[in-house]
């Protein structure tokens, strides 16, 4: 653990220095980013608040997260950082910290009465007190670099009125465990007998291949409801979770069947599709049953699961629990190992049948767009600046934990070299990219709506653009994305250090950049932002800094205006109305800033050339691939397709070109079409 603690302290110091924040906030962000990657929480906010509640009892929180899908509010609290102190978090200390966080919730009215209206603590307490947030579950979480006492084991839930309160501790050992796991997350372990008093779920083996095993099951509705009640949306595969958040949690048709025709539920419902890392199967008097799951994820049928759980808790006046006890749900579960899960699970999610089909935009995390950005990020080095003798890379983390895994088992010297070339402060993820580009597309309210919603909105834009012409993703586009990242990071620093700054930094930065982009497009339509200059300098000019300083103060005043229609500033920033009002706020671009703009026609010409160049690169790659397969392979493709009767005249003509390539090589464009014919064959089950 000592070596791990050395690395953690180094990460905290490095992060705090690069971001210009306290060690406390740095540790919070490092741990919460890990938990967000592992699907423990989403859309978290650092919010340090101390105060006094009823009866002079001490209140403290360090941050929060709100999950609308689960109606769950999570409050985080942190003890002081231990660094190298050999201390243990004791049971009595744990109770004390949990009470401080709990009192923020129970004494929200007192917080509203005492806190400054402009503070983030006031806004959150106001939403709790006025019941603007729907809260059915309160989760209190201790985040610490201490190691918890071995005396602390299971902490039972309790209730505050109708709100269930859960308790969790994420200490240094748990952080190390999550980072060391293959997927960067803790797999959900479900023991049916211990957890839900269920002797097992009847299962029928349905299919078995080298990649997966499948079973058809009949799940008691009460077990499914209790599973969701315990694990909440962690039980849902990420794309399904995003899908349900966008479209609402409870399906009225499913609820109606539960309450009025429970005996017909099996007949009416399409059932659920799920995946698991491992199953424990046992033979019983009634045949094969599943007694335990590891890593269970529902990849389709999320509304069925959420609706059962919601009815179990909220419709008791309609005898919902008695009715759900008579319900059974068909389930197909596929056991998929980690090596195959990254490809198979999204495909299972896409093709499984359900009442509400998950769209392509919800499955965009595995889209070729992200594969291309990843490839560009590994290949294109940023210009060397500030006297450095080598360029560095902006590392795009397409899959959770990639950056960490690069050096997980590396020697210290190899790790040091990797981090020198790929600095941690130049790491960005899918959700970061979505946020940066949403601001460029003038959607600061979308960027403020949380990482997953922001990503879903960006994905819809991206897929339409990709389907129209995928060659827009090229070196020039990548440099623009990095320039947007630089703009965001530098703006963050400028706002954080402004004399007027109090809170709501993320929202202020979002509105500031979008407001500047909007101003240029509307008032200087013949010009555009010079992203090439930002890329070359890896920094912002004085003109940019002064412009951000001016506009950010205006956006701060707008977001905290006492006459705003939504009290909570964070929620106000998410509204389209807020952004429409912000666009009307008058300000001028400085002459120095205008001077740095580029002529739009020249930039668009360069952009068109980059698209054309990317197309040429792909065509050349296609030609190489056609030759690598060889003529015998193309003969086999032609013969197989003729037997299956899938070819049209054009398909055959392109395959003939490939077969005769040694006499006359195909053109670049012909090579693209030949590979498309091969894709068609593979879609029709060509075995190679």
N, C-alpha and C positions, 0 to 999 in steps of 0.2 A: 504493500500500500504506500510505502514511503516514496518509491519511484513515481507512482501515479500522482501522489500529492505534489511532488516537485513539478510535474508537467502541468497540473491544474493551476498551481500558483503562477507558473510562467504564462499560461493561457490567460489568466485573469489580468495580470500586469500588461501583457501585450495588447489585449483587447481594450482595456481601459485607456491606455496611452493612445492607441490608434483612433479611438472614437471620442476621446476627450471627456470621459465619464468617470464616475467613482468606481472603485473596485467592487463595491456592493452591487451597483447596477450592472457591472460587467459580469459578475458571477450569476446574477439573476438571469440575464439574457443568455449566457452560455448554457445554463441548465434548462431554461424554458425553451430554447431553440431545439435542444435535444428531445424534450418532451413533446414538442410540436411535431418534430420529424417522426417520432414514434407513435403519433396519433393519440397521445394521452390527453392533450388539450389543443385548442386552436384559438387564434385571435387573442393572444395575451397582451396585457398592458403593464408596463412598469409604473407603479403609482405608490410612492412612499408616503404614508400618512400616519401621523401620531396625534392622539388627542385624548380627551377625557369623556367618558360616557356617564350614564346614570350612576349615582352613588360614588362618584369620583373614581370609577374603575378605569384602568388604563386600556386604551385602544391602539392597535397598530396593525397595518397591512403594508405589504411591499408591492402588491400588484394584484391583478384580477383577470379572469377570463369569463366570458359569458357565452354559453352554448344555447342558442335559441331552439335548436332541434330537441334538446333534452330538457329545456327549461331549467338549466343548471348554471348557478353562479359559483365560480371557484375563487376563493380568496387565498392569496399566498402571503406567508409571513416568514421572515428570515432572522435567525439569531445573528449576532456579530460574527464576521468571518474569523475562523480559527487560524488560518495560514498553517504554521508548523506546530501549533500548540497541541500537545497530546491530551485532548479533552474528549469527553463523551457527553452526548446529549442525554440527560437523565429523564426518568419518567416524570418527575415533578416539573422540570423545565418544560417538557413537552406539553403538559397540562396547562401551564401558564401561558405559553405562546398560543395554543389553540384558543384559550379564553379571550386573549387580546383580539384575535381575528374575529371570533364569534360575536364579540360585543360591537364590532363595527356594523354587523348585520342587525342585531337585536336593538341596538341603541342608535339606529340610523337617524331618527328624529333629532336626537341630541347633537349628532354630528352636523346636521343641517343647520341647527340653531347656532352652533359655535364656529363652524368653519367659514373661511373666506369664500364668497360666492364664485370667485374666479378659479378656485382650486379644483383639481380633478377629484379629490376626495369628496367635495361638496356635491359634484354632479352625480357620482356613483351613489352616494348616500341618499340623494334626492330621489333617484330612480327606485331605490329599494323602499324608502319610506312611502312614496306615492304609488307604489306597486305598478310602476311603468314597465319594469322588467317582470316577466312572468317567471317566478322562481318556485319550483317544486322540489328542487334538490340543492342544498348548500354543501359545497365541498371545501373543507379547510385543509390547506396543504402547507406543511413546513418544508422549506428548501434550505439545506445546510451543507456546509463542507465538513461538519462534524460527523462522527460515527454514532448512530443511535445505540442506546443501551440494549443489551441482550434481553433485559427484562421486558422491553416493549415488544409485544407480539401483535395479536389481533386487537384493533381498537373498534369496539362495536359502535354502530350508528345510533343516534338518538333523534328526537324530534323537537322542533320549536314550532308549536301550533301544528299546522299541517305540513310543514317543510321538514323533509328528512335531512339530517346533517351527517355527512361522511367525513372521516378523518384519514389523512395520508401523510407519511413522512418520506421525503426523498433526500437521503443522506449521501455521503461520499461513496459508500459501498454500493448503493443502488445505482448511482451515476456510472460507476465503473462497470457494473454488471450490464447496464443497458448499452454502453459503448462497446462492450466486448461481444455482444450478441451479434449474430450474422445479419439480422435485419435492423439493428439499431432500435429495437423495441422489446418489451416484455410480452411474450406470448400469453394470451388468455388461457388459463387452465380451468376447465370445468369438470368437476367430479359430480355427476348427477345425483348420486345417493347422498353424499355429504352436503352438497349445496342446495338441492331442491327436493330431497326425499323421493327421488325417482329411481326405481330399480333398473332402469335401462330403456333405451329407445329401440323398438323393433327395427331391424335393418335387413335388407335383402341385397346381397352382392349383385351388382349390375354390369360392371365392366372393369377390366384390368389391362393396363398397358405398362410399358416401361416408365412412362411419365406420370401416371396417376392410377388410383383405384377409385371406383365410384360405387355408392350404395344408395338404394332407395329406402326412405325411412317414413315413419308415421309418428310425428312429434305431437305429444299432448300440448294443447294450447296453453295450459297453465304453466308448463315448463318453459315454453317460448316467452311468455309474458314475464315470468320471473327472471329469466336470463337477461332480458333487455332491461328490466328494472334494476338489476345488479350492475351490469356492465355498460348500460346506456349505449351511446352511438359508437363506442369502441368496438362493439360487436359487428358494426357495419363496415364493409370494405370502403375505402376512401372515396371512390367515385360515387358510390351509392349514397354516402353521407352527404356529399356535396349536392347531389340530385335532390334529396329530400329537403335539404335546407332551402333550396331555391323554390320548391313547389309546395311546401307545407307538409306538416307531419302526419296528420290524421286524414285518412280516406273515409269520407262519409258513407260510401257504399259498404266498405268493410265493417265500419262501426254498426251500421244498420243490420247487417247480417249477424254480427255478434249478439246484438241485443234482442233481435226479433226472430231470427231463424238460425239459431246456433247449430241445429241438427243438419242444416244444409250447407254449413261452412265448407266442409270437405268437397262437396260437389261444385260449389260456386267459385272456390278460390283456386288460382293456378299454382299455389304452393310457393316454396322458396328454394333457391339454389344457394349452396354454401360450399366453402372450401375449409380444409383443416390441414395442419401440419402432421398431426398424428391422431389416431383413434385407439381406444382400448375396447376390444370386442370380447364378449363372453357368451357362452352357450347357456341358455336358460330353458325352463320347461316349455316356453312358448317359442323357442328358436333363438336365433342370433340376435343379440342386443348390443347397442353402444352404451358403455358405462362412463366413458370419459372422452373429452375433446382437448386437444392442445392447438391453440392458434385458430379457433373457429372464427370465420368471417362470413357474413351473409353478403353475397354478391348480387343477389336479386331477390325481391320480396321484402325489401326494407319497410315498405308501408304496411304490409301485413303484420310484421313483427312489432313495429312501433304502435300500430293501432290496437293490437291485442294488449300491449303493456299499458297503453293509455286508458283503455276501457277497464282493465283490471283495477287501476287505482282510482280513476275519476268517475266511473259510472256505477259505483257500488249501490247507489240509490235505486238503480234499475236491476239489481241482483246480477251484476255483470260477472262476479267471481263464480257464482254457481253455474252460470251459462257457459263461461269459458272452460270450466272443468269438463264439459261434455264435448268440447271442440278438439278435433285433431287436424293437423296441418301436414300435407304431403311435403317431403323435403328430399332433394337430391344433394348429397354431400360428396365432394371429390377430395380425396387425400392427395395433396400435391407437395412434393419436397421443395426446399428453398431454391435449389438450382433451377427448377422449372417454373417456380411461382411467378417470377417477374413477367414472363410472357404469357403463361396460361391463365392466370387469374383475371387480367383485363379482358382476355378473349372470352372466358366463361361469363364474365359480367356483361359483355357486349351481346353475346348470342343467347344467353339463358332467357327463357320466356317469362314475362311477368306482366302484371296489370299496367305498369307504367314503365315503358322501355327507357333505359338510360341512353341518352343521346351521345353522338360522337364527341360533342364538346365536353361532356362529363368524363369521357375516357381519354382526354387529350394528354394526360401526363406521360403516356407512352407514344405519343405522336412523333412521326419522323422529324418534325420541326425541332423538337428538343434534342433528338439524336444529332441533328446537323449543328445546332448551337454548341453542343458538347464537343463535337469534332473541331469546330472552329476555335473554341476556347483553348484547346490543347495545342493547336497549331500556330495561332497568331500571337506573337509576343508584343506587348506594348512598348512604345519607344522608351529608351533609357533616359531618365531625367535626374536632376539634382546631383549631377556628378557621377552617377552610377555607371559602371562599365558594362552592364548587361541589362537587357530588357526583362521584364517580368510578365507573368500571365494572369489574366483574369479568369479564375477557375470557375467553370459552370458546373454546379453539382446537380446533375439530372436525376440521380437516384439518391435517396437519403443515405448519408454516411459515407459517400464516395471519398470525400476529402480526408476524413479520418482514416479510412481503410488504406489509403495510399501509403501511409507510413506506420500502420498498426504494428507490424513486426520488423520494422526497419531499424538499422543501427542508428545511434545518435547523429553520426556524421551525415548519413544519407537523409535522415529526417530534416536536419538543419539545412541541407542543400535544397531539398524539395520546398521547404517553407520560404527560403530565400527567393526562389524562382516563382513560387505561388503563395504570396503573402496572404495571411488569413483575412486581412481587411480588403482583399480583392476577390474573396469568395462570394458568389451569389447563386441563389437557388431559383427554382421555377417560379415560386411565389414572388420573389424579389423582381425577377424579370417582368412578371405580369404587372406588378405595382409600378415599376418605372415606365413601362410602355403605356399603361392606362393614364398616367399623368400627361404623357406626350399626346395622347388621344383626347385630352381635355376631359378626363373622367375622375377628378379627385374624390368625388363622392363615392365612386365605385372602389377606388383604392383605399378609402377609409372604412369600407364595409367589412374588413377582415380578409385575411390571406386567402382563404378558400373561395369566398364569393368573388373576390377580385380576380383570382385565377380563372374561375369559370367564365367570367365576363370577357377577360382577355382571350380565352380559348375560343370562344365563339367568333371573335374577330379574326383570330389567327387562322382558324380552319377555313373560313370563307376565303381569306387571302391566299392560303396555301392551295386550295382547290382551284383557284383562278390561275395562279402561276407560282409554283413552289420555288422558282429561282429567285424570288425576292429575298430569300435567306442566303446571303452571300457575305463576303468579307466586309463589304461596306456596311451592310445591315448590322453585323456583329459590332463594328466599331461605333455605330450609332448607339447600340444598346449599352456598351461600356461607357460612352459619353453621358448617357442618361443616368447611369449608376454613379458616375463622378458628380454630376449635378446634384443628385439626391444626397449623397454623402456630404458634400461640401455645404449644401443648404442646411442640412441637419446641424452641422457645426456652427454655421452662422447664426441660426435661430437660437440654438442652445446658449450662445454667448452674448445675445443681445441684451441690452440694459433693461428693456421692457419685458423680457421673457419671464413667464411664470409657469405655464404648463401647456399641454396639448400640442407638443412639438410636431408629432407625426402628421396631424391634421393641418397645421400651419404650413409645413413644408409642402404637402400635397397641393394645397390651394395656391401657394405662391408660385410653384413651377407651372401649374396648369394656367394660371392667370397670365403669366409672361408668354407662354406659348400661344394663348388665345389672342393676346394683344398684338403679337407679331403677325398672326394669320389675318386678323381683321384690319388693322391699321397700316400694315406694311406688307400687303399681299404679294408684292413683287419680290419680296425678300424672304429669307428663311434662316433658321439657326445654323451657325457654322459648327457642326459637330466635328468636322475634321480638325479644327483648331483645338477643341477640347481634347480630342484623342491624342494629338501630337504633343500637347503640353502636359497631358494627364493632370490637368488642374484648371481652375477657372481664372479668368482675367480679372483685373480690378473693376472693370465695367460690369461684369457679371456679379461680382460680390456686392457692389453698391446697389445694383438693381434688385438683388435678392433682399438686401437690408431694407430697402424702401418698401417693396411690395409685401414682404412678410409681416411688417408691422400693421399694414392695412388689413391683411387677411386675419391677423390676430384680433384686431378690433371688430372685424365682421363676425368672426366665429363666437366671440364673447359678448357681442352686443346684447345689452339687457332686454332689448325688444325682440330678440329671436323667438321663434314660435315653438322651439323645443328646448326645455331647460338644460338637459344634459348636453354639453358641447360636443362630446364624442359622438352622440347619436345625431345631433344637429348636422354635423359634418357629413353624415352619410346620406343626407337628403338631397334629391335633385333640386328642390326649391332653394336650398342653401347655395348651391353652386350657381344657379341662375341669377341669384341676387349678387353673388360675388363678382360675376362677369360684368355687372353694371357699375362697379366701383371705379371711378376715374383715377387714372395715374398716367404719367408720361414715361416713355423710355428715354433714357439719357442719350445725348449725342454720341458719347463714346460707345455705348451699347449698340446703337443703330449702325455706327461705322463698322462694327464687327460682323454685321449680318452679311450673308452671302446672297448673290443674285439667284433667285429661285430657278430661272430657266437653265442656268449652268449646272446647278445642283441636280435638277431633274434629269438633265442630259447625262450627267455622270452616273446617276442612279440607274438610268435605263441601260447604260453601257455595262454597269456591274451585273445587271440581270442577264444581259446578253452573254457576258463573259462566263457567268455561272452556268448558263445553258450549254455553252461550248465545252466547259470542263466536264459536265455530265455526259455529253455526247462522246467525248474522247474516252472517258472511263467506260462507257458502254461498249465502244469498239474493242477495247482491251478485254473486257469480260467475254464478249462473243468469241474472240479468238481463243481465250483460255479454256472455254468449254470444249472446243474441237469439233470437227465435222461429224465424227461418229455420234457424238451426243445429239447434235441437231437432227441427224437422220432418225435417231431413236424417238425424239420428240415428235417429229412428223408422223412416223408410223403409229405411235401410241395414239395421237390425236385422231388419225384417220379411223383407227379401230373404234374409238369412242364417239366418232362422228361429231366432233366439236369445231372443226376448222371451217372457216369461210374461205373464199377465193383469195382475199388479201393475206390472211394468216399463212396460207400455203406458199404464196409468192415470197413472203419475207423469210420463211424457213428455207425455201429453195436458195435464196441469196446466201443464207448462213452456210448451207451445205456446200455451196460452190465458192466459198470465200477464198480458198487457196488460188483459184483461177482469177477471181476478181473480188477484192476486198469490199465489204459493204461500206457505204458512207456513214458518217457519224449519225445522221438522222435515221438511216435504216437500222443502225445498231440499236437505237432507242426502241424502235418498233419491234425488233426481233426479241428484245428482252421483255417487252410487254406481252408478246405472244407466249413466252415462257411463263410469265405470271398467270396468264389465262389457263395454261395447262396445269399449273400447280393448284390453282383454285378448283380445277375440275378433278383434282386428286392424282395428278402425275406424281409418281413415287420418288422422283429424284430432284 
